[in-house]
Amino acid sequence: MDELSAVRDALEHGPALVVVAGEAGIGKTRFIREAVASAAGRGVLVATCPPLPEAFTLGAVVDGIRRLCPTPGPDVELTPLAGALRPLFPEWADRLPTPPEELDDPRETRYRILSALTELLARIGVDVLVVEDAHWADPATLEWLLTLTATGSPGLSIVVSYRPDEVPDGSLLPRLTSRVPPELTLLRLELEPLGLADTGDLVGSMFETSEVSSEFVAFLHRHTDGIPLAVEECVLLLRDREDIVHRDGAWVRRVLTELKVPATLRDSVVERVERLDGTARRVLEAASVLDAPCDETLLTGVAGLAPEAGRTGLAAALRSGLLREWTPGTYAYRHALDCLAVRETIPAPQRRHLHAGAAARLRLLRPEPAARLFRHCHEAGDVEGWCRYGEASADIALESGDDRAAVVTLLSLLASEDLATADRSRLVRKMGGAAVFGARGVSDLARAVLEAVREVLSYDDLRRQERGEIKLLLGRLLRDIGQESAAFEEFEDGVGRLPDRPDLAAPAMSVLAMPLVPDWPATRHREWLARATELLPLVESSSDRLRVATNRATAMLLLGEEAGWRAADEIQRAAHDASTSERRLLARFLFNTGQIAILWGRYGEARSRLDSAAGLVEATGYRRILSTVRVPFAYLDWCTGDWAGLDATVAELAADRDTNTYGARLARQIHGVLALARGDRGTARRALREVVDELAEDGLCEPEAGLSAAALARSYTADGDWESALEVTGRVVELIDRKDVWLWATDVLPAHLDALVGAGGLVGATRLLRRYADGVDGRDAPAAVAALATGHAIVAEGHGELGRAAETFAAAATAWAALPRPYDELLALERRGRCLLRLGTVDQALDLLGTVQERLWALGARTDADRVAQVLREHGVEVARAWRRGPRGYGTRLSPRERQVVALVAQGMTNRAVAQALFVSPKTVATQLSAAMRKLGVSSRTAVVRAAVETGVLPVEPDDSAPRG
């Protein structure tokens, strides 16, 4: 089956995803149009992406829909979701439902619009969606395609073409085929240049003859490299020159030695245009400036031709083959390369005149096409029109959730020297807001955005209140790029300029209350906490009040104040009738407090809060934070010893561009400590060292920073390298001491005390332990209690009090087990066993160490298990050689996460549904389900549910028909 037949077959039996790659001029457009021509009677939507510096949000798709369906008829039934399309189709106002509730997050706005577009395609009968030149597509269009291909749209086939060598860095396009569901047929093609035989067939089809000499074909192939467009242009030029003529019923050409072929495709196009009469050339020049399908009136009007002359010129341009009819009554260039070649030949003054004419006529349309007018006004040198339509384009982009397009447009406007300070202030606040909300999508523009904001702040005539607002905006931008200290300085300065704006000042004060910068003591944060609390009653907006209240409670918990938990509970109780945006804010708050509960060691509460956050994320469609929400679940799995499949999960989260920077760094830490525990010492050390240095060099202040430092320190102390262990843990301990946030020291304290004792700093270790005890006193923080007990045991061992050390290590192990935190429990038991050996209680010690070694191995801590095994062998105990095929998790018992997976499978959920419910990847679910099957000795989903019931893993017998693949 040839490529064309394969595509037709895939579309006929769809749904299918067809991806066609190839260089410029290779014939992708013709190939696709021939392929979809067989879809007669089916709805085909063609969206051709234009080569604009920054493509208009969903512009190609919107234009394609307008061509296919100028106005939805009464038979098109639209749901309330379609109201989200109003920014894209203002001319449909009388047909679209009322606009839905406004969302705070542009990405959520964009997702809602993309969902509405998907629904619209189904309602207007689109069966095949064609997106041509996707390498020029805007991010929103590519995101939509990714959603369509990943989740599928019933009955919809998608055809995409692109040039591989013109896909920009960071584009979503390469991900298009990465997650195609099984029900979608995937067909990937790369069109190659024509061979000699195909070149001959193409020439023969152009002249409707099969008698084409092999010498002529070889001549053309040599000069065109088999590029179809170049072959066509070359042959058409030879015909226009009359080097090839039709005489006596046959085609006659000059001898090959007399034929002159242009050196480039551009030269060929230019020579062809020059051979046309003046009216045809003017039509072609107007079409090259308009660079979009347009009707006869617009085209000839921009060309400056009377109706009759314009009609004649258009007919000649169509006969030349340079223009073609795109849809009935609209015309544009057959190839983008032809359009560019013609436009480049127009002298600059004439080109500006044509752009001005295009702008004048486009202004008459309703609604005004802001994006096209923005471009034409700019090219015509109309600064006032350029600014007006540029801001209008940015507003449309913001309403559509395309923050990047808005930022790029506004940056270009701010580069103008003719703007007044008031206009600059308005534009920079609009741009900065878009950049803050869309930080991940515009990260590469951060430097330009910051420069534009700082330039406006340098103007002496900027109003005081506006300066305060922009200062707060600058602070948020700096936070987004990780410059917390600089951000807090801007917040402090900005708040002082907003005495009459509690709605702006109070949220900023509540951020300043959070202990997230290294050089501020806790007292300074508490001062801002008090000021935010004082202003809270003056904040009128319920969403702003909720934001201040949640920040306030979060700050209290990070500062180690028990009252923060009461404040958190009050927020949850009072939020029963919250709006969607407020429920999303509550989801973030629950997510934050769940992660802080892990820090305190309240794991049951952490799980409950995280589950509630996940439920709100799902209920409100808060897709923006889906990946980020999965990180604390992974952190909790690390703490509780549920390590099966965890390394794959955190590796995925660390690499996921939707995970925020803080979450990605925590995922990297978990991945590193897992790798170290499992024996990949060299790689793990490098990865953990990278995180430790990153935190120190960037001046970052994060509660979980001790995780990587502690793991590295344990690795160094195992080698007797006390100095390196002190260096990596000392940074974290000094920060915690300076800020007086001792609950953050749970991970790092035991490792730092070990290093101090090993380096002979027993006095310093004792002093530090006292400060830690005072810092966590009175808090219901089980993790701190366990860490404190471990610290007392380490210091006792350092003093040579082995009996007391052994008993205190046992108490510490009990405290860790109660959390539960099995890894730290086992490390404490190992230390107890070593103390017992030194006391001469050999049998008891070896029994304990034997159990510890087995449990460490079952947990997946291969490095630690091997270390304990060596001690046992040195005392004559036989230990089975390491089973090197990977960790055994919980041995023959199901881990907590494996039990969860089996329970959800028993409810009839697919792997994908289970993954969504547990906020893990489908791959992780498959790994955990396979592990459960192996442990229960079965090989199917139905059997694993039955076995789980029989062994008591599942308490209630489910319907046998429920599980499905």
N, C-alpha and C positions, 0 to 999 in steps of 0.2 A: 504493500500500500504506500503511495507517494505521500509527501507532506500535506499537500492540499486535501487529498482524500481523507487523510487521518484527522485533520482539523474538522472537516465537514462531518465526518462520522462522530467525532467527539461532541460536536454541537448538536447533532441530531439526536443523540442518545443522552444528552446532558443530565444533570448540570456538569459543566466542565470549566477548568481554568486553563486557558491557552496563553502561553507566554512566548512572544515572537521577538527574538533579538536579531540585530544586524546593523551594519554601519549605514551611514547616510547614503541614500540613493540606491540601496540594495533591493528595494521593491517591497518593503513591509506593508505599506498602505495598499498597494494593488493586490498583494497576496491576501490580506485580510478581507478586502472588499469582495474578492472572488470567493473566499471561504464563506462569508456570511450571506452572500447572494442566494445560497441554497436555503436560507431560512425564510423563504417567502411565506407571507401570512403571519410571521412572528414579529414581535416588536423588537427592533434593533435600535439601540441608542448609541450614537457615536460621539465621543468627547475627544477632541484633539487639543492637546496641551500646547500653547504657544511658547516660543522661545523668549520669554520676558525675563528681565533681571531678577524680579521677585514676583512669581505668579500670583494672580488674584485668588483669594480663597475660594476653592471649588468652582472657579470661573469656567473651566472647560466643561465640567459636568452641567453646570447651570445653563450655559449656552446650548449644550446638546439637548437638554430637556426642553428649553424654549423652542428649539427648532422642531422637536418631535411633537410637543404639546404646547402651543402658544398660550392656551388658557384651559385649565381643567374643566371639562364639561359637566353637566349635572349628573351624568352617569358615573363620575369618579367620586367614590365615597371616601371621604377623608376623616380620620380620627382626630381627637384633640391634639395629638402629637404633631400633626402637620402645622399647627400654629407656630412651631419653632422655625418654620421656613420663611417667615415674613421678611427677615433681613435679606434673604437671597432673592425672593420673588415679590417685591413690593407691589408690582402691578397685579398680583393675584389677591390683593387685600380683601376684595369682596367675596372671594371663594375660600379663603383660608380661615380656619377657626381662630378664636382669640389667642393672643400670645400666652404661652404657659408662664408659670412663676419664674421670675428672674433668678439665675443661679450666680453665686459668688465666684465660682471657679470657671475660668474660660474653657478649661479642658472638659469639664462636665457639660458646659454649654455646647461645645463642639460635638461631643458624643451624642447629645440629644438631637442635634441637627443631622448628624450622620444617620442616626436611627430613623429620623423622619424622612430622609432621602431614600433610605432602603424601602421604607413603606410606600413612598410615592412611586418608586419604580414598579412595585408590584401592582399598585392601583391603576397606573396608566398602561399596564400590559407590556412592560419591557421583559423580554426573555433572554436577550443577549446584550450585554454591556461591553462596548468596545472603547478602550482608552488608548489612544495613539500618542506616541512620543512621551511616554510616562517619565522619561528622564528629566523632562521639564515640568512635571506635575508639582503642584504645591503640596506642602506637608499634610494638609487636611484631606486632600484627595487620596494621597497614598495611605493615610491612616484608615480612610473609609474602605479602600481596597483590601487592606490587611484584615479589617473586621469582617468584610464580606467573605473573604477566602478562609479565614480561620473558623468562623462560626457557621458559614453557609447561609444562603438565602434560597428558600425552596424554589426550584425550577429556574434559577438564574445562572446563565453561563457568562463567563467573563473572558474577554480577549484583551491582552495588553501587549503593546509593542514598545520597544525602547532601543537606544543605542548604547551598548555596553561601555564604550569608551567615553561616554558623556554623563555617566551617572555620578553626581557629586558625592564627595565624602560625607558620610553620616546619613545618606539617604535611606529611607525605609524600604526602597524598592527591592534590594537584595533579599529582604525578609519575606517577600510576597509568597514564595513557594516553600517556606520553612515549616509551616504548620497547616498543611492542607488536610481537611478531614477526609476519611476514607470514602465518603459518599460523593466527593467531588473528583472527577477525572482530571488528572494533571497531565498536560502535554506541553513540553518545552522544546522550542525549535530555535535554531540559529541559522538564518539564511546566509548562504555563501554566494560569492560572485559566480556569474554564469560561466559555464564551460563553453567550448567552441560550439558544440551541438546546440546548446540552449541559446547561445548568441544568434546562431543562424535561424532558429525558430522564431526568436523575437523580431529579427529584421524581416523575416518572411511574413509574420503576422501584420507588421506595419504596412507592408506593400501588397498584402493579400496575394502572395505568390510563394511557391515552394522552390523556385529557381533562383537561389542565391549562391553565388560562387563561393567555394571554400576559401579562395584567396582573399575575397572581400571580407568574409567573416573573420579570417585570421588577422587581417589588417585592422578591423574594428576592435577585435578582442585585445590586440596588442596595445592599441592606443587608449582603451577605456578600462583595462584590467577587469573586464567582465562585469562592471557595475551597471545594472540595467538602466538607471537614469542617464548615465553618461552615454550609453549606447544610443538611447532614444534621442538625446539632445544632439549627438553627433550626426545621426542619420537625418534628423529633421533639418539641421543646418545644411547638410549636403544637398537636401532636396530644395531648401530655400535658395541656395546658391545656383541651383540648376546643375550641380555636379552629378545629380541623379535626376533623370527626367523620364516621363511616361510617353513613349512614342510607339505608334502603331501597335497598341495593345500590349506593349511590354515595357519593362523598366530598363533604361540604358544608363550606364555611368561612365565617367572618364576612366582612363587607365589609372591604376593605383599610384603610379609615380607622379601623376598630376594632382592627386587629391591632397588638400591641405587641411589638416585637422587641428583645431585650437589646442593650445597647451593645457588649458584648464577648463573645467565645466563652466566656470563663471564667464570666461571669454566666449564660450559657445552661446550661452544665454544672451549675453550683451549683443553679440553679432546678430542673433536672430531678432532681437527687439529693434535694432537699428534698421533692419530691412522692412519693418512694418511702417504703415503710414502714420501721420502725426496724431490722428485721433486715437488709434489703437495704442500708440506709445503713451499718450496721456492717461488713458484708462489703466494701463499696466502700472504706470508710476503711482497713480492714486491708490490702486489695489495694494501696492507694496507698502505704502505708508499706512493705510488702514489695517493691513495685516490681520484680517479676520473676515469671515464670510459676511457679505453685506448685499443689500438689494441694489437694483439698477439705479434708483433715484439717488441714493447716497453715493454710490460709486461715480456716477457721471457728474454729480454735483461737485464733489471734491476735485474731480478732474477739470472742472470749469467748462463743461461742454453743454451745449443746448441739447434738449431731449433727442432730437433726430440724429444729430452728430454723435451724441453719446451712445445711442443704440447701435449705430454703425461701427463705432470704435469698439464697443463691447463684443459685437459679433466677430470682428476681426481678431480680437484678443482671444476669444474662445477657439476660433479656427486655428490659431497658432499653436494651440495645445498648452500654452503657458497658464491660462486660466481654465477653470472648469466650474460647472454648476454643482455646488455642494448639496443644497436642498432646493426644491422648486422655488425659483426666484431669488436665490442668493448665490454669490459668486466669490471665488477666492483662488489663490494660486494652487496649482496642482502639487507643487513641491515647495517646501520651505526654503530650499537652497536657491530655487529660481527667484523667489520673492526677495531674498537677501541680496542676490546678485543685482537685481534691478534697482533696489533701494540704494545700494552703494554707488550707483552711477549718477544719481540725482545730485546736482550741485547743492551745497548747503543752504544758500538763500531760498532756492526753489523748494527744497525739502521743508524748511520752516514754514513757507507759505502754504504748502499742502497740509501740514499738521494743523496750522491755524484754521484752514478751511474745514478740515475734519472735525476740529473741536466745535466750530460754529454750528455745523449741521448736527452733530451728536447732542448738542445742548437742546435741540428741538424735540428729542425723544423723551418719552415718559414711561418709566422713570429714567432720569438721566443716568447713563452708564458711567458711574464715578471713576472706576478703575481705568477705563479707556480715555476718559477726559483728562485724568491725571497725567497719563502718558503723553497725550497730544499737546496739552498745555505746556508741559515741560519742554518738549521738543520744539514747540513754537516760540519759546522764550516768554510765555505769558506767566509771570511770577504769581500774580494775584490769583489767576485761575488754577495754576499748579497747586498753590497752597490750599485753596478752597476745596478742590476735588481730592487732594491728597489727604486732608483731614477727614473728608467724607468717606474715602476708601478705608482709612484706618478705623473709622467708627463701624463701618460694615464688617470689617475683619474682626473687631472686638465683639460685636454682636454675634458673630458666627463662631466665636471661640478660637479664632486663628491669631493668637497673641504675637506669634513671630512676624506674620505679614504686617500687623499693625506697627510693631516696633521698627521694622525696616523702613516702612513708609514714613513714619514720624521722624526717624533719624535723618532721612533724606531732606525733609522739610526744615529741620533744625540746622542743617548745614547752610541754609540760605542766610545771607548777610542782611537781608531786607526786612527781617521780622522785628516787630516791636517787643519790648521786654514782657509786656502783658501777654502777647501771643506766645512767646517762648515759654513763659511760665505755664500757661494752659496746656501747651503741647507736651512739655516735659513731664507734667504731672500725669497726663494721659499715657504717655509712653512708659514712664516708670512704673505705673500701676500694672500695665500689660507685662512688663518685664518681670515684676515680682511674682505675679500669678503664674506666668509661664516660664519660670526660671530654668527648668530643664530643657525647654524647647529653644531658648534663646541664649544659652550659656556662651556660645561662641561670639555673641554680640555684647557680652558684659562690659568689656573695656570701652567700647563706643558709647554705650548707654551711660556708664559712669562719667565719662568725659563730658557728655552733653548735660548731665545733671549738674556737675560741678561748674560748668561754664555759666549756667543760669544763676547759680548761687554767687558767682563772682560779680554780678551786676549790682551796682549801688542803688539803683532805683527799684529794686525788687521789694514788694510790700512785705512788711514784717510777718504777717500771718502766712502769706504764701511761702516765705522763706522757711518758716517753721514746718509747714506741710512738706516742703521739698526735702528738708533735713530728715524728717521721719522716713520719707521715701528712700532717701539715700541710705539710711540705716538699714532698711529692709533689704535693699539691693546688696549691701555689704555683707549682711548675714547670709544671703543666698550663695555668696561665693566663699563663705567660710571665714570672713574677717570680722569675728565677733567683737573684738576689742574696739576696732574702729567704728563698728556699727553702734555700739553702746555710747560712744562719745557723741555721735550724731544724734542719737535719741535724746541724750541729756540736753544737748544744745537746742534741739527742736522743741522739746517740751517747754523749755523756758520761754519760747516765743509764742506759745499758744495758751495764754492764761484764760481766754474766753472760749476755748474749744475743748471741754472735757471729753467729748466724743472721740477726739483725736489723742488728747494727752493721756487719758486714763489707760487705754490699751498699751501705749508706749511705756508708761510707768510700770504696768504689770509685766512687760517683757524685761525691763531693767531689774525687776525683783528676782529674776531667775539667775542662779549662780553659774552662769555659763561663760564668764570671762576669767582668765587666770589671775589678774592682778587686783581684783576687788575683794575685800574681806566680806564675810557674811553680813556684818553690820551695815555696810553700804547697801546691800541688796534689801535688807529688812527695812531700811529707811524708805526705799522706793515702794516696797510692799505696803507700808503704812499709808503712803501718799495715794497709791492706787485705790486702796480700800476707802480712803476718805472721799475720793472723787466718784466712787461707784454709784452712789444714789443720784448724782447729777447727770449720769449718762442716760439719754432718753431712749435710744434704740435698744430693743430687747436683744438683738443679736450682738450689739456692741457690749451690752451688760454681760451677756453670757461669755463673750470672749475675755473680758476682764476677769470675771469670776473664775473661769477655767484656768487662765494664766496664774491667777493668784493662788489657787489651790495647788497647782503644779509646782509653783515656786516654793510654797510651804513644805511640800513633800520632799523636794530636792534639798531643801535646807534642813531636813530631818525633824520637822515639827509634826507631832502627832495630830494637832488640830487640822492638818491638811486632809486627813482621812474623813473627818466629820464634814469639812467643807465640801469634799468630793461627793459624799453621800447626799448632802443637801442639794447639790446641783442636779444630781440624777433624779431626785424626788420632784424637783420643781420643773423638770423639763418634759412633762407628760404631754403637753399640747404645743410642742415646739414646731416651727416650720421646717421644711426640708433642709434649708441651709443651716438652721440651728441644730438639727439632728446630725448633720454632717460634722459640725463643730463639736458636738457631743461625742461623736464617734472618735474623733482625733483625741479628745480629752480622755476617753476610756482607754484608748490605745496607749496614751502617755502614762496614765496612772497604772495600767496593767504592767507596763515595763518597769515603772518605779517600784511596784509591789515585788517584782523579781529582785530588785536591788535590796529591798528590805528583807527578803526571804519569806514573804507571804505568798507561797506558790499557789495555794488553792484560790486565794483571792485574785492573784494575777491571772489565773486561767479563767476565772469567772468574768473579770473585767475585759480580758481580751476576747472572749467569746461574745460578750455583749457588743463590743466594738465591731467585731466581724459581722454580727447580725445587723447592726445599723448600716455598715458599709454595703452589705448586700441589699437591705431594704431600700436604701436611698440611691442605689446605683452609683456610689461614690468610687468610680473606677480608678480615679487618680491615685489613690493610696493603697490599692490592692496589694501591690508588691511590697510596699513599705510595711503594711500590717503583718505580713508573713514573717518579718524579721524577729519580733519579740516572741512569736510562737517558736521559732527556731532556737532562740536564746533560752527559752524555758525548757525545750527539749534537751538542750545541752546540759543545763543545770540538773534536770531530773534524770539524766542518764538514758534518755530515749534516743540513742544515737543511730539506729538503723536508718540508712538512707539520708542521714542528716548532712553528710559531707556534700552530696550532690545537690541538696536543697540550698545550702548556703552558698555554694559555688554559683548556682543559677541566680540567686538573689544579688550576689555581689556584682555580677555582670549585667544585671537587668537595668536598662537605662531608666526605667520607671521607679526604681528604688531610690529614695533620696540619699544624699551623700552620707548623712549620719548612719542611716540604716545599712548602706552598702559597706561602710567601714566596720560596723559591728559584725556583719556577715563575714567579712574578711578575717576578723579576729577569731570568730568561731571556727572557720575553716582552718585557720592556722593552728589553733590549739588541738583540734581534732587530728590534724596531720601529725603533730608532734607526739600526741598520745599513741598514735598508731604506727609510729616508727619512721616516718619520713622526715628525719631530723634535719637534714640540710635544707630542703625546700621550705620546711616549716619555720626554721630559724630565720631564713631570709625574709619570708612573708611577714612574720611577726615583728621583726626588726624594722621593716618598712613602715608598719603601722605605728610602732612606738616612736620612731623618728618623725613621722608625719605629724603626729599629735604634738610633739615637742616643738618642731620647727614652725608650725603654723599657729602656735599659741592656742591650741584647742583645749577645751575644758569639758570633758564628757564623763559621766558617771561610770561607764563601763571600761574606761581606759586601763584599769588595773588588770583586766583579763589577759591581754597579750603580754603585759609586763611581767605578771606572775608566772605565766607559762615559760617565758624566756628565762626568767630567773631560776626556776626549778631545773631547767636544762643546763644552765651555767653552773649551779651549785653541784649538780651531779658530776661535773668535771672538776670540782674544787675551785672554780673561777669565781671567788667571792666578789672580786672587784667589779666584774661585769654585771653580776647579779645586783649589786648595790646601785650601780649606775642606772640600770633600767627601771628598778623599782623606786629608787630615790627621787626621781623626777615626779612620779605620781604622788608619793607620800608628801613631798614638800608642797605640792599644789593643794592637796587635801588639808594639810596643816594650816597653810596660809589662808585658805578659805573657810576653815572650820566646818567642813562637811564630811564628818568621819564615817557616815554610813557608806560613803563611796569606797572605803578602804577594805571592804570584805574580802575581795579577791587578792589584793596586793599585800595586805598586812602579814599573813603567815610567811609568804616568800621573802619579804623584806626583813622580817625578824630573823629568819634562817640565815640570810646573808650577813646581817649584823653580827649574830652570834658566831658564825663561821669566821668572820674577819676580826674577831676579838672585841667587838663592840657591845659587850653584854650590858654595860651600864646604860648605853644609849638605847638598847632594846628594851630594857626595863622601863626607862623613862617614856619611851614611845608607847609602850603597852598601857601605861597609866593614862596617857593623854587620850588614847583610843577608848579606854573604858569610860572616862569622863564624857567623851564626845557622844557615846551611844547610850549613855545611862538614861533610863526612863522611857526608852522607846520600845514599842512592841515590834522588834526587828529580829526575828529568829536567826537570820543569816549572820547578823552582828554578834549574837550570843555564841554561835558556833565558832565564828572566827576568833572571838575573844578567848574562848576556851582553848582553841588551837594555839593561840599566842602564848597563853599561860604555860601550856605544856612545853612549847619550844624554849621558853625562858627557863623553866625548871630543868629541862634537860641540859641547857647551857650551864647551869649552876651545878650540874652533877647530881641533882636530886632525881635519880632515875625512877625510884618508886612512885614519887609524886607525879613525875612526868608521865609514867605509864598509865596511872589512874586518870590523869587529866586528859591524855589523848583518848582514853576510852570514853570519857564524858563528852569530849568534842565529837567523837565519832557518833555517839548517840544523838547529839544535837544536829549533826549534819543529816543523819538518817531520818530524823523527824521531819525534815523539810519537804520531800526527800532530796538529797544531793549526794548520790552514791559515790561519785568519783572522789570528792573530798572526804567522805566517810571512810573510804578504803585507804586513802593516803594517811589519814589519822590512825587507822588500825595498823597499817604497816609500821608507822613510827612507834606505836605501842609495842608491837612485836619485837622491834629492834631493841627497845628499852628492856623488855623482858629477857632477851638473849643476854644483854650485858649484865643483867641481874643474876644470871645463872638459871633462870626458870626456862630451861631449854625446851622441854616437851610442850609446855603450854604455848611458848612462843612459836614453835614450829607448827603446831596445830593451827594457831591463829594465822600465821603467814601462809600456810597451805590454802586455807579458805580464802584469804585475801588474793592470793595469786590466781586462783580459779575464777573468782568474781571479777577481778580486773580483766582477765582474758575474755570472759563472757561479755563484759561491758564493751570491749573493743579497745582498751588501753594497753596495747601490745608492749609499748616501751616499758611501762610500769610493771606489767606482768613479768616481763623478761628479767627486770631488775630484781624482783622478789624471788623469781625462780633461781637466780644465781645464788642468792643467800641460802635458799633451801638446799641446793646442791652442795654448797660449801659445808653444810652440816649433815651431809650424807643422805638427804631425802631425795628419792627419785621423783623427778618431775617430767611428765610427758613432753616430748619435743614439740615446739610450737607448730600449730596447724596453720600453714601459711596462705591459706586460700581466703583470708579475710576474717573480719570479726564475726563472732557468733551471737551478737546481740544479747538476749536474755537466755541464752542456752536453748533448752527445749520449751521454755515458757514464752508466751506471746508478750511482747512489750506493750506498754499502754497504748502507743500509737497504732500498733498492729491490731489490738483489740478494737480500737475505734474504727479502723478501716473495715474489719470484718463485720462489725455491727452495722455500718452504713451499707455495705454490700448486701447484708441480710434484708435491708429495707428496699432492695431492688435498684440501688443506685449504680450507675456506670462509674468507671474509673475517673472520667472527667468530672462527673457530678460530685464524687467523693473529694476530689482535689479542690473543687471550689468550696465545698463545705469546710474543709480543714485548712484551707489557704496554703496548700502545697502544690507541687507540680504533678500532672498525671504520671510522669515517670517515677516520681517518688512513691505514689500510691501503688503503681505496678510492682515496684521493688518490695514494698511492705506487704502487699498481698501475696506475692510469691514466697516471701519469708514465712508468712503464716501458713501457707499451704505446705511448705517443706516441714515445718515443725509439727504440723498435725498429720503429716503423711498422706496428703491428698493432692489431687491435680486439677480440680475444677472448682468454679465459684460455688456451685450448689453444694459440692462435697465439703468445702471448707466451712460453710455455714452450718451444715449438719454436724460436722465434727466439733465445731465450736460449741454447739448446744449440748452435745453428748458429754463433752469434757467440762461443762460448766462455765465456759468463757462467756457464752450468751445465756442469760437467765430465762428468756422466753423463746419458745419454739416459733420461728417465723413461718409464714406460708412458703412451702417448697417451691411454689411457682414464682416467688418474688425475685430471687437473684437472676440477673441477666447480664450478658456480656456487652 
